[in-house]
């Protein structure tokens, strides 16, 4: 509780830039996916793409793989563009409905994909 | 994990109406205050006021005191307008800086105020 700036507003997390492990800008946080009951942020939704011949896509990233970097004023993920290009992504309608019946399978897909890159889910 | 609609987008929580225990609309969720490290939503920021001679104010509500009501399509808090009128509130600049040095005291103020109304903080 004595840490400086321990809390951040969701409205500020949205629009925060996200950089890859080489320091290149790969996208921005578009939204957050929150567990209704516990209030735990499960995913940051990364708006990614517009390069490598990929259009803009929405990638749910497990919250734990984001690391805030003061110098870059943004989040760093330990992934390169190629890793993200192969990552699970969804369209806006699917993300609106996230957490529904099929969520268990998508949740496993996402955490298994990122498991090799970051901490395992709690 | 098998629950329907277990997850909600932050962009949808923002703008969700909030009703008091009598079913009257008291405001809307303006923003969420999130612990940077854990990703836990600590407060929902309620935009409250415009009646009882009170201008619009921003009230951090502990996440746990919000209860989603399907019929009303919004959150219900077990508080009346008078209780909220006396509750800790902050201006937008203060909320931007929430979680800084003085946060420990404000956090205690907020949770002590709402402690009598809802579950104790984790």
Boltz contact constraints between the chains, C-beta under 6 A:
constraints:
  - contact:
      token1: [A, 1]
      token2: [B, 104]
      max_distance: 6.0
  - contact:
      token1: [A, 4]
      token2: [B, 100]
      max_distance: 6.0
  - contact:
      token1: [A, 5]
      token2: [B, 99]
      max_distance: 6.0
  - contact:
      token1: [A, 5]
      token2: [B, 100]
      max_distance: 6.0
  - contact:
      token1: [A, 6]
      token2: [B, 99]
      max_distance: 6.0
  - contact:
      token1: [A, 7]
      token2: [B, 33]
      max_distance: 6.0
  - contact:
      token1: [A, 7]
      token2: [B, 98]
      max_distance: 6.0
  - contact:
      token1: [A, 7]
      token2: [B, 99]
      max_distance: 6.0
  - contact:
      token1: [A, 8]
      token2: [B, 34]
      max_distance: 6.0
  - contact:
      token1: [A, 8]
      token2: [B, 36]
      max_distance: 6.0
  - contact:
      token1: [A, 9]
      token2: [B, 31]
      max_distance: 6.0
  - contact:
      token1: [A, 10]
      token2: [B, 10]
      max_distance: 6.0
  - contact:
      token1: [A, 10]
      token2: [B, 31]
      max_distance: 6.0
  - contact:
      token1: [A, 10]
      token2: [B, 32]
      max_distance: 6.0
  - contact:
      token1: [A, 11]
      token2: [B, 31]
      max_distance: 6.0
  - contact:
      token1: [A, 31]
      token2: [B, 9]
      max_distance: 6.0
  - contact:
      token1: [A, 31]
      token2: [B, 10]
      max_distance: 6.0
  - contact:
      token1: [A, 31]
      token2: [B, 11]
      max_distance: 6.0
  - contact:
      token1: [A, 32]
      token2: [B, 10]
      max_distance: 6.0
  - contact:
      token1: [A, 33]
      token2: [B, 7]
      max_distance: 6.0
  - contact:
      token1: [A, 34]
      token2: [B, 8]
      max_distance: 6.0
  - contact:
      token1: [A, 36]
      token2: [B, 8]
      max_distance: 6.0
  - contact:
      token1: [A, 39]
      token2: [B, 41]
      max_distance: 6.0
  - contact:
      token1: [A, 39]
      token2: [B, 63]
      max_distance: 6.0
  - contact:
      token1: [A, 40]
      token2: [B, 40]
      max_distance: 6.0
  - contact:
      token1: [A, 41]
      token2: [B, 39]
      max_distance: 6.0
  - contact:
      token1: [A, 63]
      token2: [B, 39]
      max_distance: 6.0
  - contact:
      token1: [A, 98]
      token2: [B, 7]
      max_distance: 6.0
  - contact:
      token1: [A, 99]
      token2: [B, 5]
      max_distance: 6.0
  - contact:
      token1: [A, 99]
      token2: [B, 6]
      max_distance: 6.0
  - contact:
      token1: [A, 99]
      token2: [B, 7]
      max_distance: 6.0
  - contact:
      token1: [A, 100]
      token2: [B, 4]
      max_distance: 6.0
  - contact:
      token1: [A, 100]
      token2: [B, 5]
      max_distance: 6.0
  - contact:
      token1: [A, 104]
      token2: [B, 1]
      max_distance: 6.0
